[in-house]
Amino acid sequence: MENIIEISKTQVIMAFVATCIETTARLLNVSYKDVYQRMKKVGIIEHYIIPHYEVLHSESRDNLAEGMVECLNNWEEKK
């Protein structure tokens, strides 16, 4: 019998955050570190991605990345 490792919902959400960062970086053709710093600076991770995980995780990666770029640009304009 295989050992099944269960992960917490927090771990699942954090993996999703990483996916958001990586797909956005790929679309922008920049490093994930740059995207993370930009997202962190405007608060998108804690004020948008995490609270809206249930809706966002159902999007395709392409739609997700496009939405993240748009959101990031909008939030940066407001700061």
N, C-alpha and C positions, 0 to 999 in steps of 0.2 A: 504494500500500500504506500502511496506517495505521501510525503509530508506536505501539507498545505499551509502556506504562510499567509495569515490574514493581516491586512494593513488597515490602519484606521482611516476614517473619513478625512481627517486632517492631512494624512499622507497622500491620499488620493487628490485632494484639492491642491496641495503643494506641487504634485507632479503635473497637474493641469496648468498651474501658474508657470512652471518651467516650459511647458509646451507653448503657452501663449508667448512667452519671451522668445523662444527659439524660432517659432514660425514667423513672428514679426521681424526678427533680425534677418532671417532668410529672405523675406520679401523686400526688406530695405537694403539688403546686401551690406549689412554691417555686423559687427560682432554682437553676440548675445550680451556681453558685458556692457556695451554701450546702451543697448535697449533697456537692460535692467536698470542702469543708472538713471536713464531718462524717465522710466516708469516710476521708479522709487522717488525721484525728485518731485513729481507732480501728484503722487499718491494713488496712482491707478491700481496698483496691486491690492492694497488694503481697502480702498474705497470703491472699487469697481469690480475687479476680477473675482476676488474672494466672495463678496456679498452676492454677486450675480452668477456664481458658479453653476447653479442648477440650469439656468437658461443658456449660458454661454457654452457649456460643454456639449450641448446637442448640435452645435454648429459644425460644419465641415472645417477642416484646417484652413482651406483657402479663404472661406468667408470669415473665419475667426481672425486670421492675420490681417485681412483687409479692414475689418472692423477695429482691430487693435491699433492699426496705423492711423485711421481716422480719429479714433478716440484720443490717442496720444497727441496728435497734432492739435486737436481742439483744446485739450487740457493744457498743453504748453502755451498756446496763444492766450489763455486766460490768466496764466501765472505772471 
